[in-house]
Amino acid sequence: MHRTIRNFLVAFVCLLVLGGLGVFAAVRQARRPVGAVDVRITNEVDNYFISERGVTALLTKGGQEPVLGTRPAGPRLRVLEARLAAHPFVRTAQVYRDLAGDLHADITQNRPIARLTHPDARLDTYVDAAGQPLPLSPLYTARVATVARPGGAALPATFFRDSTGQRYLEFLRFVDEHPFWRAQVAEVAIGADGRLSFTQQVGDQRIEFGPPDAIPEKFAKLMVFYRQIPSVLGWDTYHRVNVEYQNQIICE
């Protein structure tokens, strides 16, 4: 009984000491002015839509609100964090100070998986894996598949937000998640009848994919075509490859 009480008191004192050290470190940190700003940007698949300079500009409102020499604490850090998170190409943002008082901004980029094209290229937009639109950027052009109606007409801006559009988003996500198809699929067309087709980076064939269902199975059939036909007959033997129907590959 006495040993249990003693152990409890020892643990309680240790917690008090640790808590006191934590408070001391926090107070000491808060009193230190920011001497440096460290920006870390996680780039997925070599996308560079936001730069270290751009992050610094957001933190300081273009230099109007310097952070060097200031002592930002909890609420102010959350304001800086929210400012970064509001950028369309920032998926997550974390702003904090280290024990030396320096400011750190850790950014994970949002990444487009396709480009929605428009007859007026100035109106083009990207779309991310969640179906949300992203603006074009003067800093970087993503190498992703383009998406439009046959003939180049634009899709509605809200196309990927309903249950029907989500099926086409699954197709784009599949392409994006597989490096071979991400490098091969070039221009995707979504017809008024709901059927998909696309051109390729290598080869002149138009691939008729059909509705966005059985996506892995259809790409598996297309891989059979790639492995068996071009190596024997050449890439330009066929100009139309249809993988829409179950257990069939139609080449013309």
Residue frames relative to the residue before (quaternion, step in Angstrom):
aa qw qx qy qz dx dy dz
M 1.0000 0.0000 0.0000 0.0000 0.00 0.00 0.00
H 0.6882 0.4703 -0.2793 0.4766 3.57 0.87 -1.02
R 0.6293 0.5354 -0.3338 0.4537 3.59 1.07 -0.77
T 0.6378 0.5313 -0.3257 0.4527 3.58 1.02 -0.81
I 0.6565 0.4994 -0.3109 0.4721 3.57 0.97 -0.89
R 0.6504 0.5212 -0.3191 0.4511 3.57 0.98 -0.87
N 0.6516 0.5107 -0.3152 0.4640 3.58 0.97 -0.85
F 0.6352 0.5305 -0.3246 0.4580 3.54 1.06 -0.79
L 0.6643 0.5044 -0.3017 0.4619 3.58 0.96 -0.89
V 0.6344 0.5240 -0.3283 0.4638 3.58 1.00 -0.82
A 0.6649 0.4954 -0.3042 0.4691 3.58 0.91 -0.91
F 0.6435 0.5276 -0.3215 0.4519 3.58 1.01 -0.83
V 0.6551 0.5022 -0.3096 0.4720 3.58 0.96 -0.87
C 0.6336 0.5311 -0.3301 0.4555 3.59 0.97 -0.81
L 0.6492 0.5077 -0.3168 0.4696 3.56 0.98 -0.85
L 0.6380 0.5232 -0.3287 0.4596 3.59 0.99 -0.79
V 0.6540 0.5104 -0.3121 0.4629 3.57 0.97 -0.89
L 0.6685 0.4963 -0.3008 0.4651 3.58 0.91 -0.93
G 0.6446 0.5177 -0.3177 0.4643 3.55 1.01 -0.83
G 0.6542 0.5140 -0.3119 0.4589 3.56 1.00 -0.84
L 0.6394 0.5153 -0.3235 0.4700 3.56 1.02 -0.79
G 0.6415 0.5304 -0.3223 0.4509 3.56 1.03 -0.82
V 0.6587 0.4965 -0.3044 0.4764 3.55 0.95 -0.88
F 0.6362 0.5317 -0.3250 0.4548 3.56 0.99 -0.85
A 0.6667 0.4972 -0.3026 0.4656 3.58 0.93 -0.93
A 0.6541 0.5150 -0.3183 0.4535 3.59 0.98 -0.85
V 0.6586 0.4994 -0.3107 0.4694 3.59 0.97 -0.86
R 0.6549 0.5131 -0.3089 0.4608 3.55 0.97 -0.89
Q 0.6414 0.5245 -0.3137 0.4638 3.57 1.03 -0.86
A 0.6728 0.5137 -0.3002 0.4396 3.57 0.91 -0.96
R 0.6703 0.5072 -0.3027 0.4492 3.59 1.10 -0.64
R 0.6138 0.5514 -0.3518 0.4422 3.58 1.21 -0.43
P 0.3781 -0.6993 0.5452 0.2662 3.62 -0.89 0.79
V 0.5707 -0.5808 0.4511 0.3653 3.56 -1.19 0.55
G 0.1621 -0.8138 0.5538 0.0685 3.56 -0.68 1.13
A 0.7955 0.0506 -0.0164 0.6036 3.59 1.23 -0.41
V 0.2471 -0.7374 0.6104 0.1502 3.54 -1.26 0.52
D 0.1112 -0.7968 0.5933 0.0269 3.56 -0.71 1.11
V 0.0947 -0.8020 0.5897 0.0080 3.58 -0.61 1.19
R 0.0233 -0.7827 0.6220 -0.0064 3.56 -0.87 0.98
I 0.0841 -0.8021 0.5912 -0.0045 3.55 -0.73 1.14
T 0.2581 -0.7477 0.5939 0.1470 3.53 -0.80 1.04
N 0.1279 -0.8007 0.5841 0.0367 3.57 -0.58 1.18
E 0.1819 -0.7783 0.5943 0.0893 3.56 -0.78 1.06
V 0.8490 -0.0248 -0.0228 0.5273 3.55 -0.84 1.06
D 0.6427 -0.5890 0.3188 0.3719 3.56 0.87 1.03
N 0.3670 0.6859 -0.5383 0.3241 3.56 0.80 1.00
Y 0.0600 -0.8178 0.5719 -0.0232 3.56 -0.74 1.08
F 0.1331 0.8378 -0.5148 0.1241 3.55 0.62 1.15
I 0.7687 0.1717 -0.1323 0.6018 3.56 1.22 -0.26
S 0.2552 -0.7962 0.5382 0.1059 3.55 -0.84 1.01
E 0.6727 -0.4628 0.3776 0.4367 3.54 -1.32 0.18
R 0.6367 0.5181 -0.3250 0.4697 3.56 1.03 -0.79
G 0.6504 0.5240 -0.3184 0.4484 3.57 1.01 -0.78
V 0.6353 0.5177 -0.3267 0.4707 3.57 1.04 -0.78
T 0.6480 0.5132 -0.3161 0.4655 3.58 0.95 -0.87
A 0.6388 0.5238 -0.3262 0.4594 3.58 1.02 -0.78
L 0.6434 0.5078 -0.3231 0.4730 3.58 1.04 -0.73
L 0.6502 0.5293 -0.3191 0.4418 3.57 0.93 -0.86
T 0.7818 0.3373 -0.1565 0.5006 3.56 0.99 -0.87
K 0.4019 -0.7139 0.4684 0.3307 3.59 1.30 0.07
G 0.7203 -0.4539 0.2410 0.4659 3.51 0.83 1.07
G 0.7185 -0.4387 0.2454 0.4808 3.57 1.14 0.59
Q 0.5297 0.6503 -0.4034 0.3659 3.59 1.25 -0.13
E 0.7783 0.2023 -0.1135 0.5835 3.58 1.17 -0.58
P 0.1565 -0.8245 0.5368 0.0869 3.63 0.28 1.20
V 0.2934 -0.7505 0.5651 0.1771 3.55 -1.16 0.62
L 0.5573 0.5887 -0.3990 0.4285 3.60 1.16 -0.46
G 0.8036 0.2498 -0.2108 0.4975 3.54 -0.88 0.99
T 0.6184 0.5201 -0.3508 0.4733 3.59 1.28 -0.11
R 0.3471 -0.7265 0.5580 0.2009 3.55 -1.34 0.17
P 0.0029 -0.8349 0.5503 -0.0085 3.62 0.52 1.10
A 0.1705 -0.7771 0.6011 0.0755 3.55 -0.94 0.97
G 0.8593 -0.2183 0.1110 0.4491 3.56 -1.32 -0.19
P 0.7314 0.4176 -0.2704 0.4665 3.63 0.53 -1.06
R 0.6581 0.5094 -0.3100 0.4597 3.57 0.98 -0.85
L 0.6246 0.5324 -0.3341 0.4634 3.58 1.05 -0.73
R 0.6456 0.5149 -0.3224 0.4628 3.59 1.03 -0.76
V 0.6076 0.5404 -0.3446 0.4691 3.59 1.12 -0.68
L 0.6620 0.4950 -0.3026 0.4745 3.59 0.93 -0.89
E 0.6334 0.5384 -0.3193 0.4549 3.56 1.02 -0.82
A 0.6695 0.4950 -0.2913 0.4711 3.57 0.93 -0.93
R 0.6149 0.5540 -0.3427 0.4445 3.57 1.06 -0.70
L 0.6672 0.4772 -0.2942 0.4906 3.57 1.02 -0.80
A 0.6713 0.5246 -0.3001 0.4290 3.57 0.91 -0.94
A 0.6091 0.5715 -0.3496 0.4244 3.59 1.19 -0.46
H 0.5386 0.6115 -0.4150 0.4047 3.59 1.21 -0.30
P 0.5186 -0.6877 0.3976 0.3163 3.64 -0.76 0.94
F 0.7339 0.4087 -0.2461 0.4836 3.61 1.07 -0.56
V 0.5694 0.5371 -0.4040 0.4733 3.58 1.23 0.39
R 0.2579 -0.7751 0.5603 0.1369 3.57 -0.62 1.14
T 0.7836 -0.0412 0.0428 0.6184 3.57 0.92 -0.92
A 0.0681 -0.7833 0.6172 0.0290 3.55 -1.20 0.61
Q 0.0148 -0.7744 0.6326 -0.0012 3.54 -1.05 0.82
V 0.0581 -0.7889 0.6117 -0.0108 3.56 -0.78 1.11
Y 0.1580 0.7855 -0.5774 0.1570 3.58 -0.77 1.04
R 0.3604 -0.7038 0.5640 0.2380 3.55 -1.34 0.19
D 0.3709 -0.7165 0.5415 0.2364 3.56 -1.09 0.68
L 0.7393 -0.4256 0.2772 0.4421 3.58 -1.28 0.03
A 0.6407 0.5100 -0.3243 0.4736 3.58 1.21 -0.47
G 0.5567 -0.6249 0.3790 0.3949 3.56 1.30 -0.17
D 0.5007 0.6628 -0.4316 0.3518 3.60 1.23 -0.14
L 0.4293 -0.7095 0.5099 0.2286 3.55 -1.18 0.67
H 0.1114 -0.7865 0.6062 0.0405 3.56 -0.96 0.92
A 0.0633 -0.7672 0.6377 0.0266 3.55 -1.07 0.84
D 0.0754 -0.7984 0.5974 -0.0045 3.59 -0.50 1.24
I 0.0822 -0.8226 0.5619 -0.0312 3.55 -0.61 1.23
T 0.1127 -0.7259 0.6699 0.1074 3.53 -1.16 0.71
Q 0.3850 -0.7602 0.4785 0.2119 3.55 -0.66 1.10
N 0.4022 -0.6210 0.6057 0.2927 3.48 -1.28 0.53
R 0.1761 -0.8231 0.5376 0.0498 3.57 -0.95 0.82
P 0.3565 -0.7305 0.5351 0.2301 3.60 -0.79 0.94
I 0.2432 -0.7650 0.5756 0.1561 3.57 -1.18 0.59
A 0.7905 0.0577 -0.0501 0.6077 3.60 1.26 -0.17
R 0.3011 -0.7251 0.5883 0.1935 3.53 -1.32 0.34
L 0.2579 -0.7557 0.5851 0.1418 3.56 -0.74 1.09
T 0.1969 -0.8187 0.5330 0.0828 3.54 -0.46 1.22
H 0.1986 -0.7576 0.6193 0.0557 3.50 -1.30 0.66
P 0.6086 -0.5493 0.4012 0.4087 3.64 -1.05 0.52
D 0.6952 0.3079 -0.2235 0.6098 3.56 1.20 -0.55
A 0.3653 -0.7861 0.4535 0.2074 3.59 -0.18 1.30
R 0.5710 0.5977 -0.3892 0.4065 3.59 1.16 -0.42
L 0.6878 0.4663 -0.2723 0.4851 3.58 1.24 -0.39
D 0.3762 0.7227 -0.4939 0.3038 3.60 1.25 0.15
T 0.0419 -0.7687 0.6369 0.0415 3.54 -1.23 0.56
Y 0.4141 -0.6399 0.5708 0.3053 3.52 -1.33 0.25
V 0.1870 -0.7288 0.6345 0.1771 3.52 -1.37 0.11
D 0.3164 -0.7555 0.5391 0.1962 3.60 -0.96 0.81
A 0.7487 -0.4322 0.2678 0.4253 3.57 -1.30 0.07
A 0.6654 0.4741 -0.3013 0.4915 3.58 1.24 -0.33
G 0.5652 -0.6182 0.3782 0.3941 3.59 1.27 -0.01
Q 0.5073 0.6489 -0.4224 0.3784 3.57 1.26 0.16
P 0.4656 -0.6854 0.4761 0.2945 3.60 -0.97 0.79
L 0.1190 -0.7579 0.6379 0.0663 3.53 -1.21 0.67
P 0.4580 -0.6887 0.4745 0.3013 3.61 -0.93 0.73
L 0.5593 -0.5336 0.4886 0.4047 3.54 -1.30 0.20
S 0.2613 -0.7719 0.5650 0.1296 3.54 -1.21 0.48
P 0.4334 -0.6855 0.5119 0.2833 3.60 -1.02 0.71
L 0.6126 0.5895 -0.3404 0.4017 3.59 1.25 -0.31
Y 0.8241 -0.0064 0.0949 0.5585 3.55 0.96 -0.83
T 0.2073 -0.7508 0.6142 0.1268 3.55 -1.14 0.72
A 0.3393 -0.7670 0.5114 0.1874 3.57 -0.58 1.15
R 0.3459 -0.7131 0.5727 0.2093 3.54 -1.07 0.82
V 0.2785 0.7444 -0.5407 0.2755 3.52 0.19 1.35
A 0.6354 -0.5242 0.3988 0.4031 3.54 -1.28 0.33
T 0.3466 -0.6995 0.5790 0.2351 3.55 -1.17 0.62
V 0.1578 -0.7874 0.5932 0.0571 3.57 -1.14 0.68
A 0.2000 0.7580 -0.6000 0.1596 3.58 -0.93 0.95
R 0.5950 -0.4883 0.4598 0.4429 3.53 -1.33 -0.20
P 0.6243 -0.5008 0.4063 0.4408 3.61 -1.18 0.32
G 0.7622 0.3184 -0.2518 0.5042 3.56 -0.89 0.91
G 0.6011 -0.6230 0.3341 0.3727 3.57 1.27 -0.04
A 0.4418 0.6849 -0.4761 0.3302 3.62 1.21 0.00
A 0.4958 -0.6897 0.4498 0.2760 3.56 -1.05 0.80
L 0.4447 -0.6377 0.5563 0.2934 3.53 -1.26 0.52
P 0.5868 -0.5542 0.4297 0.4048 3.61 -1.12 0.43
A 0.5977 -0.6034 0.3938 0.3516 3.58 -1.05 0.74
T 0.7270 0.4210 -0.2291 0.4917 3.59 1.14 -0.64
F 0.2828 0.8254 -0.4660 0.1471 3.58 1.29 0.14
F 0.7663 0.4016 -0.2068 0.4568 3.59 0.85 -0.95
R 0.5762 0.6455 -0.3608 0.3481 3.60 1.20 0.01
D 0.6921 0.4264 -0.3058 0.4957 3.62 1.15 -0.28
S 0.7394 -0.4375 0.2762 0.4307 3.55 -1.30 0.14
T 0.6294 0.5231 -0.3387 0.4643 3.59 1.07 -0.66
G 0.6835 0.4930 -0.2854 0.4564 3.55 0.87 -0.95
Q 0.5843 0.5953 -0.3713 0.4079 3.58 1.12 -0.61
R 0.6064 0.5552 -0.3613 0.4398 3.59 1.09 -0.61
Y 0.6681 0.4723 -0.2966 0.4925 3.59 1.03 -0.75
L 0.5975 0.5463 -0.3546 0.4677 3.56 1.16 -0.58
E 0.6038 0.5447 -0.3545 0.4616 3.59 1.08 -0.66
F 0.6141 0.5361 -0.3377 0.4705 3.59 1.05 -0.75
L 0.6880 0.4768 -0.2834 0.4680 3.59 0.84 -0.97
R 0.6374 0.5150 -0.3357 0.4646 3.59 1.02 -0.72
F 0.6213 0.5341 -0.3453 0.4578 3.59 1.00 -0.78
V 0.6457 0.5113 -0.3180 0.4697 3.58 0.91 -0.89
D 0.6897 0.4997 -0.2821 0.4416 3.56 0.85 -1.00
E 0.7034 0.4891 -0.2675 0.4409 3.59 1.02 -0.78
H 0.7150 0.3752 -0.2408 0.5385 3.60 1.25 -0.20
P 0.4284 -0.7560 0.4262 0.2515 3.61 -0.28 1.23
F 0.6341 0.5322 -0.3537 0.4355 3.61 0.95 -0.75
W 0.7155 0.4312 -0.2645 0.4818 3.57 0.81 -0.96
R 0.5945 0.5589 -0.3700 0.4443 3.59 1.06 -0.62
A 0.6961 0.4508 -0.2696 0.4894 3.58 1.07 -0.74
Q 0.7222 0.4792 -0.2409 0.4368 3.59 1.12 -0.62
V 0.6838 0.4743 -0.3020 0.4651 3.62 0.91 -0.85
A 0.1750 -0.8311 0.5254 0.0515 3.58 -0.64 1.15
E 0.8202 -0.0276 0.0815 0.5655 3.59 0.37 -1.25
V 0.1556 -0.7989 0.5793 0.0442 3.55 -0.61 1.20
A 0.1015 -0.7772 0.6193 0.0460 3.55 -0.96 0.92
I 0.1522 -0.7673 0.6189 0.0709 3.57 -0.96 0.95
G 0.2922 -0.8047 0.4970 0.1421 3.54 -0.34 1.26
A 0.6505 -0.5143 0.3874 0.4028 3.55 -1.29 0.31
D 0.6621 0.4883 -0.3008 0.4824 3.59 1.22 -0.49
G 0.5986 -0.6090 0.3410 0.3930 3.59 1.30 0.10
R 0.5593 0.6185 -0.3946 0.3859 3.59 1.24 -0.11
L 0.3412 -0.7331 0.5636 0.1689 3.51 -1.15 0.82
S 0.0800 0.7418 -0.6658 -0.0058 3.50 -1.26 0.53
F 0.0239 -0.8115 0.5835 0.0230 3.56 -1.18 0.40
T 0.3801 -0.6662 0.5888 0.2550 3.51 -1.33 0.44
Q 0.3883 -0.7344 0.5235 0.1894 3.53 -1.33 0.34
Q 0.5662 -0.5757 0.4611 0.3680 3.53 -1.26 0.34
V 0.7647 0.1933 -0.1125 0.6044 3.59 1.13 -0.70
G 0.7637 0.3017 -0.2492 0.5135 3.56 -0.73 1.06
D 0.4186 -0.7298 0.4954 0.2161 3.56 -1.14 0.71
Q 0.4685 0.7040 -0.4416 0.2998 3.59 1.22 -0.03
R 0.2687 -0.6782 0.6497 0.2140 3.51 -1.26 0.59
I 0.2657 -0.7727 0.5603 0.1357 3.54 -0.74 1.08
E 0.1889 -0.7664 0.6071 0.0914 3.56 -0.72 1.11
F 0.1717 -0.8467 0.5024 0.0354 3.52 -0.23 1.36
G 0.3649 -0.7300 0.4959 0.2966 3.56 1.12 -0.63
P 0.7734 -0.2829 0.2283 0.5193 3.60 -1.15 -0.44
P 0.5280 -0.6476 0.4416 0.3269 3.63 -1.12 0.52
D 0.4192 0.6604 -0.5138 0.3524 3.56 0.54 1.22
A 0.8080 0.2098 -0.1779 0.5210 3.59 -1.25 0.35
I 0.0930 0.8656 -0.4891 0.0535 3.56 1.05 0.79
P 0.6813 0.4640 -0.3291 0.4607 3.68 0.73 -0.83
E 0.6523 0.5271 -0.3226 0.4388 3.59 0.95 -0.85
K 0.6688 0.4968 -0.3097 0.4582 3.61 0.94 -0.81
F 0.6607 0.4776 -0.3168 0.4848 3.57 0.98 -0.74
A 0.5940 0.5493 -0.3687 0.4577 3.60 1.12 -0.57
K 0.6424 0.5038 -0.3226 0.4790 3.60 1.00 -0.78
L 0.6475 0.5161 -0.3240 0.4576 3.56 0.97 -0.80
M 0.6233 0.5296 -0.3391 0.4648 3.58 1.07 -0.69
V 0.5891 0.5495 -0.3645 0.4671 3.59 1.10 -0.63
F 0.6318 0.5236 -0.3273 0.4686 3.58 0.98 -0.85
Y 0.6712 0.5118 -0.3081 0.4389 3.60 0.82 -0.97
R 0.7230 0.4703 -0.2556 0.4367 3.56 0.91 -0.91
Q 0.7826 0.3759 -0.1788 0.4629 3.57 1.06 -0.69
I 0.7510 0.4457 -0.2421 0.4228 3.61 0.85 -0.89
P 0.7213 0.4570 -0.3064 0.4208 3.67 0.52 -1.01
S 0.6473 0.5384 -0.3320 0.4254 3.60 0.99 -0.76
V 0.7097 0.4221 -0.2473 0.5069 3.57 1.20 -0.55
L 0.8178 0.2558 -0.1013 0.5055 3.58 0.77 -1.06
G 0.5545 -0.5975 0.4101 0.4091 3.61 1.21 -0.31
W 0.6170 -0.5972 0.3833 0.3402 3.54 -1.20 0.66
D 0.7569 0.4284 -0.2146 0.4444 3.59 1.00 -0.74
T 0.3744 0.7441 -0.4842 0.2679 3.60 1.23 0.25
Y 0.7895 0.1908 -0.0882 0.5767 3.59 0.95 -0.87
H 0.2470 -0.7777 0.5648 0.1228 3.55 -1.11 0.73
R 0.7575 0.2300 -0.1553 0.5909 3.58 1.28 -0.12
V 0.0013 0.7771 -0.6282 0.0388 3.55 -0.83 1.06
N 0.1003 -0.8066 0.5823 0.0139 3.56 -0.67 1.14
V 0.0496 -0.8018 0.5955 -0.0035 3.57 -0.78 1.11
E 0.3214 0.8024 -0.4594 0.2045 3.56 1.28 0.29
Y 0.7734 0.3985 -0.1902 0.4548 3.57 0.89 -0.98
Q 0.6047 -0.6089 0.3874 0.3369 3.52 -1.07 0.84
N 0.8652 0.0594 -0.0833 0.4909 3.54 -1.01 0.96
Q 0.6577 0.4656 -0.3267 0.4939 3.61 1.14 0.57
I 0.0509 -0.7219 0.6866 0.0695 3.50 -1.30 0.61
I 0.1208 -0.8011 0.5854 0.0310 3.58 -0.56 1.17
C 0.0441 -0.8042 0.5920 -0.0285 3.56 -0.69 1.15
E 0.0156 0.7883 -0.6144 0.0275 3.57 -0.94 0.88
